[in-house]
């Protein structure tokens, strides 16, 4: 999911997406330990997406915007 798509989400949608990503990472790590992961790269992608989503949620909580800081 692109950053612009995440930024267009409401606060409730962001919280839901964070829960989904944490659950997905947990499941992927569990399956990795059992050597049943179809796409091991997805673990890294999910972690990056979680970090991106948490960052945007934190920016909103602090009242920051990407435009004010010269972001993307």
C-alpha positions as CSV (number, residue, x, y, z in Angstrom):
1,X,0.0,0.0,0.0
2,X,1.4,3.4,-1.0
3,X,1.9,6.2,1.5
4,X,-0.7,8.4,-0.2
5,X,-3.3,5.6,0.2
6,X,-2.4,5.3,3.9
7,X,-2.7,9.1,4.4
8,X,-6.2,9.1,2.9
9,X,-7.4,6.6,5.6
10,X,-9.5,7.7,8.6
11,X,-8.2,7.2,12.1
12,X,-10.4,4.1,12.6
13,X,-9.2,2.6,9.3
14,X,-5.6,3.2,10.3
15,X,-6.1,1.4,13.6
16,X,-7.8,-1.5,11.9
17,X,-5.0,-1.7,9.3
18,X,-2.4,-1.7,12.1
19,X,-4.2,-4.6,13.8
20,X,-4.3,-6.5,10.5
21,X,-0.6,-6.0,9.8
22,X,0.4,-7.0,13.3
23,X,-1.7,-10.2,13.0
24,X,-0.2,-10.9,9.5
25,X,3.3,-10.5,10.8
26,X,2.6,-12.8,13.7
27,X,1.2,-15.4,11.4
28,X,4.0,-15.1,8.9
29,X,6.7,-15.5,11.6
30,X,4.8,-18.5,13.0
31,X,4.7,-20.1,9.6
32,X,8.3,-19.2,9.0
33,X,9.4,-21.1,12.1
34,X,7.5,-24.2,10.7
35,X,9.1,-23.6,7.3
36,X,5.7,-23.1,5.6
37,X,6.1,-19.6,4.2
38,X,5.3,-19.2,0.6
39,X,6.9,-15.8,0.2
40,X,9.5,-15.0,2.9
41,X,9.9,-11.4,1.5
42,X,6.3,-10.6,2.6
43,X,7.5,-10.5,6.2
44,X,9.8,-7.6,5.4
45,X,7.1,-5.9,3.3
46,X,4.6,-6.2,6.1
47,X,7.0,-4.8,8.7
48,X,7.7,-1.8,6.4
49,X,4.1,-1.2,5.8
50,X,3.4,-1.4,9.6
51,X,6.1,1.1,10.3
52,X,4.8,3.4,7.6
53,X,1.3,3.2,9.0
54,X,2.4,3.8,12.6
55,X,4.5,6.8,11.5
56,X,1.5,8.4,9.8
57,X,-0.7,7.7,12.9
58,X,1.9,9.3,15.1
59,X,2.2,12.3,12.8
60,X,-1.5,12.8,13.1
61,X,-1.4,12.5,16.9
62,X,1.3,15.2,17.1
63,X,-0.5,17.4,14.5
64,X,2.3,17.2,12.0
65,X,1.9,17.0,8.3
66,X,4.3,15.9,5.5
67,X,3.9,19.2,3.7
68,X,5.1,21.2,6.6
69,X,8.3,19.2,6.8
70,X,8.9,19.1,3.1
71,X,8.0,15.4,2.9
72,X,6.8,13.3,0.0
